[in-house]
Amino acid sequence: MGTFFKAFCDIFFGGMLGIIYADPEALGNRGGVIGALVQMFDFKAYAEVYNLYKPDMTTGQVVGAIICFILVVLVLAALLFCAVFFGRKLVKRIIGDKILNQDLIVEIDTLRREIVKITKEKDRILGLKIAYQGYDILEGNDGEDTSSEKKEGESRFYKLTEVDNKYADPEYKEREYECYEYNLEQICDRFRNYAANNPDRPWRKLYYEPKIIRLFFASLATTRLIILQGISGTGKTSLPECLGHFLKNDTTIASVQPSWRDRTELFGYFNEFTKRFNETEVLKAMYDATFNKDVYITVLDEMNIARVEYYFAEMLSILEMPSRDQWVVDLVPSGWPSDPKHVVKGRFRLPENMWYVGTANNDDSTFAISDKVYDRGMPININSKAAPFDAPLTEGLPIDYTYLEKLFAKAQEEHKVSEENLKKFEEMDNYVIEHFRLAFGNRIVKQLREFVPVYVACGGTEIDGLDYVLCNKILRKFESLNLAYIRDEVDDYIKYLDDHFGPENMTECKEYLTRLKKLF
């Protein structure tokens, strides 16, 4: 029996040692790991050894030999199980990404199909909604053209046609304006008193510093886009809203949503299912403005909760056009005979008497406003509440926008920026280019010539107007610089302002630069 077990161990453990030490000589001609494994599980060799020594083995020894054979089988099964287990893990690791990508492709395709279904359902609901408002539109199946169900001569612009009908009504009377005896300073003072105490909304008292009112009206003369920014609760939205009440022409407020990505959020879109144009309240206000001389204000509330340069991009370009005849947008590809009066061949000319006011909070939930927007607009910072003051009960004042623009033109003629200050700004442009690699640009110089005279006509001073433009149109760009490396340059620039404008002037610029230094 001892001879049997010695032969058995030579075969099994000899193969195992061959795996460990990789000794080809101990494994005959086989060699290597494969040869060692073949030797360990060579059941033919085990059978030959068993048959050789069986005649001399007792019953107990036979049972022991059988147990040895079973143990070899179990070891082989364990090795096969481990090979399969780890092999599957390796295969998953190799092809897992490919399977995952394939799953994602299938999921994306499923989502696309769901989006198509949801879009069709949305169009169907819009069609039912318009039908409920008085249109004769059938529900229709997928892809069915229901335009034939429209009443003959019916307009696809429901809201704009309502505006046409309002002004075509024989009982409609044009507004009588009472502003012709007021100058800009008087208008500013009256509006400030109105905000604090008026009979239209006596329960709401809004207090603003005279400077904020002057900045607002000077901005109206400079650009069609004004940006009111600052901390929450300082009256940014209330200011243009109150101005609408003061002018007897309510402000249109559009609450910007995070999903806004293109111009359809402002104008609306043509629904191919219903063959109607889904107009927004902003477009309706724009269209209404083409019929009269009122001053119209549209507020883009929380304008930077979405990217302004996405949904307002076309407006930025159009309002920058030198001729107002170029302020035209394409609403639909072609015209229909039933289209509204001021939509010609699918095109609509933006009104000259509408201004757009955006409110912006700078926090983690909003996007940074790009230089493209800031350069074309006029920012006004409202970071504090004004102290209450006693204001007389003041009525509103309807203002003819043509008269307001005449006041702006008159101010720009009578209060031109002095040649001395213009020269200082030109020298400062060279200084900023040399030390900070920033330039003013022709647009900002043009805005300077338009803004400062009107600010003076509203009761301010030229140096304060220059200070505000420089701080909010030029120095604002310093935030994009690495101020940690130009701290000394900032100190020199403050000294430059003192030398050229006097230590008592340009306080807003100096305070801003000092705050920037504290951040680094």
VOGU-3710 file (C-alpha; in Angstrom, 3 decimals, decimal comma):
1> mgtffkafcd> 0,000/0,000/0,000  2,848/2,373/0,817  4,274/1,768/-2,619  0,875/2,705/-4,196  0,622/5,981/-2,310  4,235/6,825/-3,130  3,500/6,363/-6,847  0,205/8,306/-6,486  1,947/11,224/-4,771  4,750/11,236/-7,348
11> iffggmlgii> 2,190/11,779/-10,092  -0,057/14,361/-8,303  2,426/16,379/-6,276  5,092/16,067/-8,939  2,740/17,875/-11,316  1,972/20,506/-8,652  5,693/21,136/-8,060  6,067/21,407/-11,806  3,547/24,273/-11,806  5,289/25,997/-8,906
21> yadpealgnr> 8,888/25,580/-10,097  8,239/25,110/-13,813  10,758/22,275/-14,033  10,397/20,696/-17,497  12,826/17,876/-16,677  10,549/16,670/-13,867  7,667/16,469/-16,334  9,179/14,475/-19,095  8,590/15,858/-22,578  5,499/17,821/-21,717
31> ggvigalvqm> 6,995/20,671/-19,696  5,359/23,958/-18,756  2,197/24,623/-16,785  0,016/22,742/-19,247  2,194/19,658/-18,921  2,072/19,876/-15,126  -1,737/20,079/-15,147  -1,972/17,097/-17,511  0,246/15,087/-15,165  -1,800/16,040/-12,053
41> fdfkayaevy> -5,037/14,871/-13,663  -3,728/11,902/-15,705  -6,428/9,433/-14,621  -5,008/6,782/-16,980  -1,731/6,822/-15,034  -3,626/6,609/-11,732  -5,545/3,578/-13,066  -2,340/1,825/-14,124  -0,771/2,376/-10,663  -3,966/1,116/-8,968
51> nlykpdmttg> -4,111/-2,037/-11,132  -0,405/-2,651/-10,500  -0,678/-2,618/-6,704  -4,287/-3,820/-6,246  -3,426/-7,548/-5,649  -1,443/-6,645/-2,516  -4,043/-4,110/-1,130  -6,497/-4,827/1,661  -10,129/-3,629/1,609  -9,293/-0,569/3,711
61> qvvgaiicfi> -6,434/0,290/1,376  -8,776/0,037/-1,646  -11,182/2,449/0,037  -8,274/4,835/0,731  -7,243/4,657/-2,927  -10,792/5,457/-4,036  -10,872/8,449/-1,684  -7,614/9,679/-3,262  -9,213/9,454/-6,724  -12,266/11,413/-5,485
71> lvvlvlaall> -10,031/14,143/-4,027  -8,258/14,506/-7,401  -11,640/14,856/-9,128  -12,715/17,525/-6,592  -9,491/19,475/-7,132  -10,065/19,349/-10,893  -13,660/20,552/-10,432  -12,502/23,409/-8,171  -9,921/24,505/-10,732  -12,491/24,431/-13,532
81> fcavffgrkl> -14,958/26,455/-11,404  -12,296/29,111/-10,679  -11,333/29,249/-14,344  -14,941/29,769/-15,409  -15,649/32,332/-12,647  -12,628/34,538/-13,303  -12,937/34,032/-17,042  -16,437/35,477/-16,991  -15,235/38,475/-14,996  -12,460/39,060/-17,511
91> vkriigdkil> -14,883/38,810/-20,428  -17,245/41,269/-18,730  -14,408/43,697/-18,177  -13,318/43,468/-21,807  -16,683/43,711/-23,481  -18,653/45,395/-20,664  -18,150/48,936/-22,060  -19,328/47,789/-25,475  -22,453/46,270/-23,983  -23,046/49,404/-21,885
101> nqdliveidt> -22,666/51,620/-24,931  -25,099/49,459/-26,843  -27,580/49,716/-23,964  -27,194/53,507/-23,955  -27,806/53,655/-27,699  -30,986/51,612/-27,268  -32,081/53,840/-24,372  -31,388/57,048/-26,327  -33,358/55,708/-29,272  -36,248/54,902/-26,927
111> lrreivkitk> -36,119/58,399/-25,428  -36,138/59,961/-28,899  -39,264/58,031/-29,788  -40,872/59,171/-26,532  -39,941/62,811/-27,277  -41,576/62,541/-30,693  -44,726/61,156/-29,068  -44,734/63,887/-26,401  -44,217/66,604/-29,025  -47,125/65,303/-31,063
121> ekdrilglki> -49,260/65,190/-27,933  -48,251/68,761/-27,045  -49,210/69,971/-30,524  -52,522/68,123/-30,235  -53,267/69,800/-26,890  -52,328/73,212/-28,292  -54,677/72,564/-31,183  -57,494/71,695/-28,803  -56,722/74,779/-26,724  -56,939/77,080/-29,736
131> ayqgydileg> -60,110/75,308/-30,846  -61,574/75,979/-27,407  -60,811/79,664/-27,850  -63,149/79,779/-30,823  -61,393/78,127/-33,762  -62,927/75,304/-35,747  -60,065/72,792/-35,776  -60,422/69,021/-35,937  -58,181/66,899/-33,747  -56,610/64,989/-36,644
141> ndgedtssek> -54,343/61,941/-36,778  -50,571/61,751/-36,966  -49,336/63,816/-39,881  -52,822/64,974/-40,886  -53,035/68,494/-42,288  -55,945/70,218/-40,539  -55,421/73,618/-42,180  -58,395/72,941/-44,462  -60,618/73,044/-41,395  -59,867/76,738/-40,793
151> kegesrfykl> -62,531/79,253/-41,476  -62,029/81,172/-44,680  -59,961/84,324/-44,106  -59,096/83,369/-40,524  -55,658/84,539/-39,335  -53,040/82,160/-38,033  -51,959/84,890/-35,551  -54,793/84,844/-33,031  -53,432/87,359/-30,481  -52,050/89,776/-33,060
161> tevdnkyadp> -55,356/89,770/-34,917  -57,059/90,715/-31,654  -54,755/93,743/-31,494  -55,683/94,662/-35,080  -59,348/94,488/-34,161  -58,858/96,625/-31,063  -57,313/99,494/-33,012  -59,770/99,101/-35,907  -62,712/99,571/-33,543  -64,391/102,929/-34,335
171> eykereyecy> -64,787/103,571/-30,607  -61,040/103,390/-29,978  -59,586/106,773/-28,928  -55,930/107,698/-29,062  -54,256/108,645/-25,807  -53,732/112,293/-24,979  -50,266/112,991/-23,624  -49,522/115,475/-20,867  -45,732/115,388/-20,935  -44,840/118,178/-23,356
181> eynleqicdr> -44,166/120,806/-20,685  -41,751/118,611/-18,696  -37,983/118,303/-19,061  -35,935/115,228/-18,140  -35,078/116,354/-14,623  -38,733/117,084/-13,858  -39,797/113,702/-15,265  -37,209/111,936/-13,081  -38,303/113,797/-9,950  -41,969/113,128/-10,657
191> frnyaannpd> -41,379/109,427/-11,252  -39,361/109,123/-8,016  -42,206/110,761/-6,056  -44,779/108,603/-7,859  -42,933/105,420/-6,855  -42,967/106,536/-3,225  -46,545/107,821/-3,080  -49,214/107,453/-5,765  -53,006/107,042/-5,890  -52,870/104,064/-8,269
201> rpwrklyyep> -51,215/101,746/-5,737  -51,146/103,606/-2,409  -50,301/100,432/-0,467  -46,961/99,993/-2,272  -44,256/102,531/-1,557  -40,965/102,179/-3,434  -37,998/104,346/-2,528  -35,116/104,924/-4,936  -32,075/107,174/-4,772  -32,163/110,041/-7,313
211> kiirlffasl> -29,025/108,594/-8,905  -30,773/105,300/-9,750  -33,608/107,156/-11,513  -31,116/109,291/-13,456  -29,117/106,240/-14,466  -32,275/104,495/-15,644  -33,443/107,344/-17,887  -29,918/107,963/-19,195  -29,750/104,259/-20,074  -33,039/104,545/-21,988
221> attrliilqg> -31,292/107,120/-24,174  -28,266/104,885/-24,735  -29,547/101,428/-25,562  -32,688/99,333/-25,872  -31,340/96,779/-23,343  -30,907/97,715/-19,682  -29,579/95,245/-17,107  -30,605/95,781/-13,475  -28,334/93,677/-11,310  -27,606/93,310/-7,631
231> isgtgktslp> -28,689/91,451/-4,539  -32,214/90,138/-4,192  -34,902/92,333/-2,664  -33,609/95,757/-3,697  -36,421/96,540/-6,151  -34,898/95,549/-9,487  -38,128/94,171/-10,963  -40,259/96,771/-9,203  -38,466/99,692/-10,870  -39,513/98,978/-14,511
241> eclghflknd> -42,878/97,653/-13,338  -43,552/100,921/-11,490  -42,416/102,905/-14,529  -45,113/101,149/-16,568  -47,757/102,245/-14,079  -46,327/105,772/-14,080  -46,584/105,900/-17,885  -50,167/104,525/-17,804  -48,996/101,581/-19,911  -48,450/98,386/-17,938
251> ttiasvqpsw> -45,064/96,696/-18,169  -44,893/93,249/-19,776  -43,045/90,830/-17,514  -41,598/87,641/-19,010  -40,249/85,212/-16,417  -37,167/83,610/-17,957  -36,976/79,813/-17,533  -33,818/77,658/-17,338  -34,924/75,858/-20,526  -34,816/78,987/-22,708
261> rdrtelfgyf> -32,369/78,377/-25,536  -33,583/80,245/-28,619  -35,742/83,113/-29,841  -38,983/81,092/-29,853  -39,211/81,781/-26,124  -39,627/85,490/-26,945  -41,654/85,409/-30,149  -43,346/82,025/-30,218  -43,389/79,433/-33,000  -45,485/78,200/-35,905
271> neftkrfnet> -47,350/74,999/-35,050  -47,349/72,722/-38,095  -50,090/70,588/-36,597  -52,640/73,349/-36,051  -51,281/75,695/-38,741  -51,302/78,461/-36,127  -48,562/80,673/-34,777  -48,266/80,238/-31,027  -47,642/83,860/-29,977  -46,116/84,945/-26,669
281> evlkamydat> -47,240/87,902/-24,577  -43,943/89,592/-25,444  -44,736/89,405/-29,171  -48,248/90,668/-28,518  -46,842/93,661/-26,611  -44,374/94,325/-29,436  -47,173/94,265/-31,973  -49,381/96,514/-29,825  -46,512/99,026/-29,619  -46,554/99,499/-33,414
291> fnkdvyitvl> -49,979/101,176/-33,227  -49,267/104,056/-30,828  -46,622/106,344/-29,311  -46,622/105,009/-25,742  -43,378/103,989/-24,064  -43,367/100,183/-23,720  -41,241/98,295/-21,196  -40,656/94,529/-21,343  -38,968/92,924/-18,340  -36,914/89,740/-18,724
301> demniarvey> -37,133/88,692/-15,095  -34,171/86,629/-13,844  -32,689/86,951/-17,311  -29,495/85,023/-16,505  -31,218/81,925/-15,138  -30,682/80,808/-18,770  -27,909/81,918/-21,122  -28,861/85,380/-22,384  -26,654/85,092/-25,450  -28,730/82,084/-26,564
311> yfaemlsile> -32,349/83,232/-26,429  -31,639/86,971/-26,914  -28,885/86,631/-29,537  -30,994/87,721/-32,518  -32,379/90,701/-30,623  -28,870/91,819/-29,668  -27,848/91,813/-33,319  -30,997/93,488/-34,646  -31,102/96,293/-32,073  -27,464/97,031/-32,883
321> mpsrdqwvvd> -28,379/97,912/-36,482  -27,721/101,602/-37,259  -31,024/102,045/-39,120  -34,326/101,220/-37,445  -35,628/100,088/-40,824  -33,379/97,047/-40,283  -35,091/96,074/-37,029  -36,929/93,218/-38,742  -37,493/89,599/-37,672  -38,819/86,708/-39,740
331> lvpsgwpsdp> -41,751/85,141/-37,924  -42,850/82,723/-40,672  -41,328/81,801/-44,050  -44,072/83,408/-46,160  -47,111/85,628/-45,873  -50,789/84,737/-45,974  -53,543/87,156/-47,020  -55,151/86,804/-43,581  -51,993/87,723/-41,648  -52,093/90,720/-39,272
341> khvvkgrfrl> -51,677/94,213/-40,665  -48,087/94,731/-39,547  -46,817/91,247/-40,434  -45,812/91,640/-44,067  -44,685/88,565/-46,021  -44,021/86,793/-42,723  -41,764/89,583/-41,463  -42,322/91,892/-38,508  -40,548/95,172/-37,797  -39,676/95,635/-34,127
351> penmwyvgta> -41,264/98,702/-32,509  -39,127/101,773/-31,877  -40,938/102,569/-28,631  -40,099/99,388/-26,686  -37,228/98,932/-24,246  -36,097/95,625/-22,739  -35,074/95,507/-19,083  -33,368/92,420/-17,711  -33,037/91,713/-13,996  -30,081/89,618/-12,864
361> nnddstfais> -28,917/88,025/-9,635  -25,355/86,793/-9,486  -25,353/83,530/-7,525  -24,734/79,816/-7,971  -28,120/79,249/-9,637  -27,471/81,638/-12,539  -25,137/81,972/-15,516  -22,568/84,705/-15,883  -23,645/87,357/-18,362  -21,174/87,475/-21,253
371> dkvydrgmpi> -19,270/90,528/-22,464  -21,316/90,431/-25,678  -24,454/91,213/-23,675  -22,845/93,719/-21,322  -21,250/95,651/-24,187  -24,564/96,091/-25,981  -26,629/96,772/-22,875  -26,324/99,219/-20,012  -25,870/97,709/-16,541  -27,242/99,420/-13,449
381> ninskaapfd> -26,240/98,113/-10,023  -28,922/98,197/-7,324  -27,318/96,764/-4,206  -29,113/98,668/-1,460  -32,500/100,071/-0,558  -32,969/103,832/-0,412  -34,055/105,454/2,835  -37,773/106,349/3,016  -38,612/109,999/2,375  -41,718/112,163/2,393
391> aplteglpid> -43,120/112,381/-1,124  -46,244/114,282/-2,218  -49,113/112,298/-3,683  -48,162/112,130/-7,367  -50,163/111,161/-10,449  -48,762/109,183/-13,352  -47,619/110,838/-16,563  -48,302/109,289/-20,013  -45,259/110,059/-22,163  -45,053/110,217/-25,953
401> ytyleklfak> -41,919/108,251/-26,866  -41,114/110,656/-29,712  -41,114/113,527/-27,218  -38,894/111,516/-24,867  -36,419/110,884/-27,675  -36,473/114,596/-28,530  -35,521/115,337/-24,916  -32,669/112,825/-25,230  -31,447/114,417/-28,474  -31,701/117,889/-26,956
411> aqeehkvsee> -29,669/116,841/-23,929  -26,995/115,246/-26,127  -26,713/118,505/-28,020  -26,742/120,871/-25,046  -24,631/118,822/-22,625  -21,988/117,304/-24,846  -19,091/115,656/-23,054  -16,299/118,218/-22,788  -13,350/117,861/-25,131  -11,058/117,834/-22,108
421> nlkkfeemdn> -12,739/114,724/-20,643  -12,907/113,035/-24,031  -9,178/113,561/-24,398  -8,609/112,122/-20,925  -10,627/109,069/-21,890  -8,576/108,639/-25,057  -5,371/108,797/-23,016  -6,860/106,377/-20,503  -7,641/103,961/-23,322  -3,952/103,833/-24,196
431> yviehfrlaf> -3,039/103,422/-20,525  -5,422/100,501/-20,024  -4,203/98,812/-23,216  -0,585/99,129/-22,099  -1,027/97,984/-18,494  -4,037/95,640/-18,596  -4,306/94,619/-22,279  -7,918/95,827/-22,467  -9,449/98,328/-24,889  -12,521/100,553/-24,731
441> gnrivkqlre> -13,804/100,056/-28,269  -15,849/102,422/-30,435  -19,173/101,135/-29,095  -18,381/102,218/-25,542  -17,193/105,657/-26,665  -20,480/106,073/-28,558  -22,445/105,055/-25,479  -20,415/107,495/-23,414  -21,398/110,383/-25,700  -25,078/109,401/-25,465
451> fvpvyvacgg> -25,312/108,452/-21,799  -23,434/111,248/-20,008  -25,324/114,246/-21,525  -28,710/112,710/-20,648  -27,465/111,892/-17,148  -26,527/115,563/-16,761  -29,946/116,659/-18,081  -31,596/114,412/-15,499  -29,855/116,317/-12,697  -26,475/114,584/-12,439
461> teidgldyvl> -22,957/115,840/-13,144  -20,687/115,047/-16,040  -17,902/113,656/-13,884  -20,326/111,287/-12,103  -21,656/110,097/-15,458  -18,129/109,465/-16,700  -17,342/107,675/-13,453  -20,312/105,339/-13,859  -19,603/104,481/-17,497  -15,926/103,837/-16,824
471> cnkilrkfes> -16,663/101,642/-13,807  -19,474/99,560/-15,302  -18,383/99,326/-18,931  -14,577/99,155/-18,640  -13,389/98,251/-15,160  -15,942/95,436/-15,010  -13,701/93,608/-17,494  -10,931/93,522/-14,867  -12,733/90,603/-13,214  -11,539/88,400/-16,070
481> lnlayirdev> -7,901/89,254/-15,311  -5,613/87,537/-12,819  -5,478/90,369/-10,330  -3,069/88,466/-8,111  -0,359/89,366/-10,637  -1,374/92,969/-11,253  -2,016/94,276/-7,728  0,653/96,938/-8,133  -0,814/97,925/-11,505  -4,205/98,469/-9,839
491> ddyikylddh> -2,621/100,777/-7,261  -0,933/102,729/-10,039  -4,227/103,002/-11,902  -5,977/104,466/-8,843  -3,190/107,032/-8,641  -3,639/107,717/-12,368  -7,338/108,495/-11,780  -6,439/110,842/-8,918  -3,904/112,712/-11,059  -6,197/113,132/-14,081
501> fgpenmteck> -9,624/113,646/-12,504  -8,803/114,781/-8,981  -8,767/112,833/-5,682  -12,356/113,836/-4,951  -13,731/112,458/-8,247  -14,163/109,000/-9,847  -15,079/107,570/-6,448  -17,115/104,676/-7,854  -14,174/103,474/-9,948  -11,782/103,708/-7,002
511> eyltrlkklf> -14,128/101,894/-4,635  -14,621/99,150/-7,215  -10,880/98,674/-7,729  -10,330/98,592/-3,975  -12,976/95,849/-3,611  -11,315/93,833/-6,356  -7,972/94,031/-4,568  -9,501/92,637/-1,390  -10,572/89,515/-3,256  -6,956/88,533/-3,991
//
